[in-house]
Each structure stands twice: as structure tokens, then as C-alpha cells.
């Protein structure tokens, strides 16, 4: 028996009391063992009443992304079934790469309450304060060639946007390739990294940072005007555990669609949410800049830009600025 078994039992009876005798009988353990696990759960922030002749009652669940909270109600087949939880870590992507190199299984989730060295694309830092966001990374082993891997970033963006919509009632837009915006400000970023050989991908690490309950005034001054959170947009707090569970569900759904039927259905969903297409943009890539009309995103996930001379240029990576 583990403390998570006791927790599941208390949740089953919530909001009622359950006697220690019944827990002992159902779990086949001693009262001393039950009390030991109750104390451990209380130490993790769970509010549990212990009343003589009444038993135990779960009255409060901490706002923490513990593995048992993510698992509660999660119906995915492989995503999030192995969870590495950290109170504080430099980077979930860095830890996920290390775990993947050591054989971590497909679908492994690395999640932290705080990142001290979180990073976005092009080496930029990512503000990851304690207990107010979802800072996580997924290990994927898709069995594809490296050239086929680029759509996974767009897939993750669709999954994150859909999860925010279903959980928080916020409908964000996606700016190519991986920025998710709400009210014109960045609310989520995605960083995908790959380990590969010439003909096959060893593993992908998809890092996702979602600003969930960060007060707008808490953002550093240098990003306050360009970043926001679900709390700031919605006007109230959002359950981080519920949002993360929904993100895992959405990701697994679109991941299956991608591998089973191809990327087109996922790309269609991405385009519905896209704020980059059919407008003038500036693209910075490989130290150069191009201005033109964002015409399309192709099945490989590349942005197709029509330049002023009428020619088209294809970008697999870059920084996009939207023009009016």
C-alpha cells in the first residue's frame, strides 16, 4: 500500500468521513501504517481531518502538480503515465533529455513547480515562477525520420490552445510556429528538441510553458507588455492540474491523428487558430530578415511567405513579427 492508495480512498469518500477501521480492512494494513501515510499526505499540503470515532476526511487538496493529482481522472493511454515531479528545477527540458537518454519511456512527463533556468526558442529565458504556471516537458519516441518531426511543435500548440479553451474558457490564437497569444500577448510557449540519427529519431522532448495564474503585475517589466496569463485574461484562477490533464488528453488525441492519418487534420485545426496567415509579416531567420505576405503553412509545418517580387520562400524556423 502507498500513500496514493490512501489518498484515492479518501477522495472516493469525499466529503464524508471514513473510519480508520474501514481503511485498514480495505487496504489490509495496520492503523499505524494508515496514520503514517495520513501524516505524509498532510506534509504535502493535503488538508485531512482526523477525528476520534469519526475517522479521516479529505477537506482540501493543495495546488500542486503532484503525480497523483495529474493521474486523478486522467484517461490517456501513454502520456503522463510516468511522471517526474520537481518542486524546483533549472529546466524541465534539460531533465527530460537526460531521462530520455537513460531510457525513459514514451509519454514520460517531467513537471516542476518552478524553473530557475527555463528557456524558450533561440536561447531566450522563460519566466517560470513557483506555483503559478505549467512548466513541463514530454518525452516522445514516434519512430519517424528526423525530417518528419517538425509538425510536432504545431501539434503541441493545437493541444495547448484547445486545452485552455476547454478548461479556462479562453480562446487563444497561435502565432507561427509556436507562440500562443491571448489579448495580443504571449500566454504559452513551446520548445521542441530532438535526438536523432541519420534515418530515425531517438526521441523528441516537447517543452511547454503555460502562464496560468501569474498576476499581470508580477511579470518582469521587460515582458509585462508582451506576456499575460490565463488568470489575467479570465479574471480568476484556473486549476493547473485540470489544465495539465486536458493538455495531455488533447496532445495524445492529435498525436494519434498525426501518426495514424497524417498531419493534414492537425494542420487544419492549427490554421483555424492561426493569427499569422493572410497578413503582412516580417520573418527573421538565420540572421536575415524578409518582409512579405504570410500565405500558408505547408504539411511539413513550414511558413510559406510570398515576397514583394512575387516569389515564395519557405521557412522551417524563424521569428515572426505581425504587421498591420
C-alpha positions in Angstrom: 0.0 0.0 0.0 1.2 3.5 -0.8 0.0 6.9 0.4 -1.5 7.5 -3.0 -3.8 4.5 -2.3 -5.0 6.1 0.9 -5.5 9.4 -0.9 -7.6 7.7 -3.6 -9.7 6.1 -0.9 -10.3 9.5 0.9 -11.2 11.1 -2.5 -13.8 8.3 -3.1 -15.5 9.2 0.2 -15.1 12.9 0.0 -16.7 15.0 1.6 -17.6 12.3 4.2 -15.5 10.7 6.9 -14.2 7.2 6.5 -13.2 5.3 9.6 -9.6 4.1 10.2 -11.0 0.6 10.8 -12.5 0.6 7.3 -9.3 1.8 5.7 -7.4 -0.9 7.5 -9.8 -3.6 6.4 -10.0 -2.4 2.8 -6.2 -1.9 2.5 -5.1 -4.8 4.6 -2.8 -2.7 6.8 -2.4 -1.6 10.4 -3.7 1.6 11.9 -0.1 2.7 12.4 0.6 2.4 8.7 -2.6 4.3 7.9 -1.6 7.1 10.3 1.9 7.2 8.8 0.5 7.8 5.3 -2.0 10.3 6.5 0.8 12.3 8.1 2.9 12.1 4.9 -0.1 13.5 2.9 -0.6 16.3 5.4 3.1 17.1 5.0 2.5 17.5 1.2 -0.2 20.1 1.9 -3.4 17.9 1.8 -5.9 19.0 4.4 -7.2 16.0 6.2 -9.4 16.0 9.3 -8.6 13.2 11.8 -11.5 13.0 14.4 -11.8 10.2 17.0 -14.7 7.8 16.4 -15.3 9.5 13.0 -12.1 8.7 11.1 -10.5 10.7 8.4 -11.9 13.2 5.9 -10.2 15.0 3.0 -11.2 18.6 3.1 -8.5 20.3 0.9 -6.2 19.5 -2.0 -3.1 21.6 -2.5 -2.5 23.5 -5.7 0.5 21.3 -6.6 1.2 19.3 -9.8 1.9 16.0 -7.9 1.8 12.9 -10.0 -1.2 11.6 -8.1 -3.1 14.8 -8.9 -2.3 14.6 -12.6 -3.3 10.9 -12.6 -6.6 11.5 -10.9 -9.2 11.4 -13.7 -6.6 11.1 -16.5 -7.7 8.8 -19.2 -4.7 8.9 -21.6 -3.1 5.6 -22.7 0.6 6.7 -22.6 1.0 10.4 -21.9 1.6 11.3 -18.3 1.6 7.7 -17.1 5.2 8.1 -15.9 5.6 11.4 -14.1 8.8 13.0 -12.6 7.8 15.8 -10.3 10.1 18.5 -9.0 9.5 21.3 -6.6 12.2 23.4 -8.3 14.4 22.6 -11.3 16.6 24.5 -13.7 14.8 23.3 -16.8 12.2 20.5 -17.4 13.5 20.1 -21.0 17.1 19.5 -19.8 15.9 17.0 -17.2 13.6 15.3 -19.8 16.5 15.0 -22.3 18.6 13.4 -19.6 15.9 10.9 -18.6 15.2 10.1 -22.3 18.9 9.4 -22.8 18.7 7.0 -19.9 15.7 5.1 -21.4 12.6 7.0 -20.0 9.6 5.5 -21.8 7.4 7.1 -24.4 5.0 9.6 -22.9 7.1 10.4 -19.8 6.1 13.7 -18.2 8.5 16.0 -16.4 6.8 18.8 -14.4 8.0 21.4 -12.0 6.5 24.0 -9.7 9.3 26.4 -10.6 12.1 26.6 -13.2 15.2 28.6 -12.4 16.6 28.3 -15.9 13.6 27.9 -18.1 14.2 28.8 -21.7 12.3 29.5 -24.9 13.3 29.4 -28.5 16.6 30.9 -29.7 18.0 30.7 -26.1 15.6 33.3 -24.6 14.7 32.9 -21.0 11.3 31.9 -19.8 9.7 33.4 -16.7 8.7 30.4 -14.6 7.7 31.4 -11.1 6.7 28.9 -8.4 3.2 27.5 -8.3 1.6 29.8 -10.9 2.2 28.0 -14.2 2.6 24.7 -16.0 6.2 24.1 -16.7 6.5 20.7 -18.2 8.2 18.5 -20.9 7.1 15.3 -22.6 9.4 12.5 -23.9 8.1 11.1 -27.2 9.5 8.2 -29.3 7.5 8.4 -32.5 9.6 6.1 -34.7 9.9 8.5 -37.6 12.7 10.1 -39.7 14.1 13.4 -38.5 12.7 15.2 -41.5 9.2 14.2 -40.4 9.5 15.6 -36.9 8.8 19.3 -37.4 5.0 19.1 -37.2 5.1 18.1 -33.6 5.6 21.7 -32.4 2.5 22.8 -34.3 0.6 19.8 -32.9 1.6 20.8 -29.3 0.3 24.3 -30.0 -3.1 23.0 -31.1 -3.3 20.8 -28.0 -2.3 23.6 -25.6 -4.8 26.1 -27.2 -7.6 23.5 -27.2 -6.9 22.6 -23.5 -7.0 26.3 -22.5 -10.3 26.8 -24.3 -11.9 23.7 -22.7 -10.6 24.2 -19.2 -10.5 28.0 -18.8 -12.9 29.3 -21.4 -10.1 31.3 -23.1 -9.8 31.0 -26.9 -6.1 31.9 -27.7 -4.6 32.3 -31.1 -1.4 30.7 -32.5 1.4 32.7 -34.0 3.7 30.6 -36.2 5.5 28.5 -35.2 4.8 28.0 -31.5 3.7 31.1 -29.7 0.2 31.1 -28.2 -1.4 34.5 -27.7 -4.3 35.9 -25.7 -5.3 39.5 -26.0 -2.3 40.0 -28.2 0.1 38.8 -25.6 2.1 35.6 -25.2 0.4 33.2 -22.8 2.2 29.9 -23.8 5.5 28.9 -25.4 6.7 25.6 -26.8 10.2 24.4 -27.3 10.8 21.1 -29.1 14.2 19.4 -29.1 15.3 16.2 -30.9 17.9 13.5 -30.5 18.3 11.7 -33.8 20.5 9.6 -36.1 20.6 9.9 -39.9 17.4 7.9 -40.5 15.5 7.8 -37.3 14.5 9.9 -34.3 15.8 8.6 -31.0 13.4 10.8 -29.0 11.7 14.2 -29.0 11.3 16.4 -26.0 8.4 18.9 -26.2 8.7 21.6 -23.5 5.6 23.7 -22.8 5.3 26.7 -20.6 1.8 28.0 -19.8 1.3 31.1 -17.8 -1.7 30.1 -15.7 -2.2 32.1 -12.5 0.5 34.7 -12.7 -0.8 38.2 -11.8 -0.2 40.6 -14.6 1.8 42.9 -12.4 4.1 40.1 -11.4 5.6 39.7 -14.8 9.1 41.3 -15.1 9.0 44.9 -16.5 10.7 43.8 -19.7 7.9 41.4 -20.7 4.9 42.8 -18.9 3.5 44.4 -22.1 4.0 41.3 -24.2 3.1 38.5 -21.9 0.0 37.5 -20.0 -1.7 34.7 -18.1 -5.0 32.9 -18.1 -5.8 34.5 -14.7 -5.2 37.9 -16.2 -7.4 37.2 -19.2 -10.1 35.3 -17.5 -10.2 37.4 -14.3 -9.9 34.4 -12.0 -7.7 31.5 -11.1 -7.6 28.3 -13.1 -6.9 24.8 -11.8 -3.4 23.9 -13.0 -3.9 20.2 -12.5 -7.1 20.2 -14.6 -5.5 22.2 -17.3 -2.5 19.9 -17.5 -4.7 16.8 -17.6 -6.6 18.3 -20.5 -3.4 19.2 -22.3 -2.3 15.6 -22.1 -5.6 14.4 -23.4 -5.5 16.8 -26.3 -1.9 16.1 -27.1 -2.4 12.3 -27.2 -5.5 12.7 -29.4 -3.7 14.9 -32.0 -0.6 12.8 -31.8 -2.6 9.7 -32.7 -4.2 11.5 -35.6 -0.8 12.7 -36.9 0.7 9.2 -36.8 -2.4 7.3 -38.0 -3.8 9.6 -40.7 -1.1 12.2 -41.4 -0.7 15.8 -40.4 -3.3 17.5 -42.5 -6.2 17.2 -40.0 -4.0 18.6 -37.3 -2.8 21.4 -39.6 -6.4 22.2 -40.3 -7.1 22.7 -36.6 -3.9 24.8 -36.3 -4.9 27.1 -39.2 -8.3 27.7 -37.6 -6.5 29.2 -34.6 -3.7 30.9 -36.5 -3.1 34.6 -36.3 -0.2 34.7 -38.7 -1.7 33.8 -42.0 -3.3 36.1 -44.6 -1.5 39.2 -43.4 1.9 41.0 -43.9 4.7 39.8 -41.6 8.4 40.2 -41.0 10.3 37.0 -40.7 13.8 36.8 -39.1 15.7 33.6 -39.8 19.4 32.7 -39.9 20.5 36.3 -39.3 18.4 37.7 -42.2 15.0 39.4 -42.5 12.3 39.1 -45.1 9.0 41.0 -45.4 6.1 39.6 -47.2 2.6 38.1 -47.1 2.1 35.0 -44.9 0.4 32.9 -47.5 0.3 29.4 -46.0 1.8 26.8 -43.7 2.6 23.6 -45.6 2.1 20.0 -44.5 5.7 20.0 -43.2 5.0 22.8 -40.8 6.9 25.4 -42.8 5.7 29.0 -43.2 5.2 30.0 -46.9 6.0 33.7 -47.4 5.2 35.5 -50.7 7.8 38.2 -51.1 7.3 41.6 -52.7 8.7 40.4 -56.0 6.0 37.6 -56.2 8.4 34.8 -55.3 7.7 32.4 -52.4 10.1 31.5 -49.7 9.7 28.6 -47.2 10.7 28.9 -43.6 11.0 25.9 -41.2 12.2 28.1 -38.3 12.3 31.8 -37.6 10.9 34.7 -35.6 7.7 36.3 -36.9 6.5 39.9 -36.3 3.0 40.7 -37.3 2.4 43.7 -39.5 -0.8 45.8 -39.7 
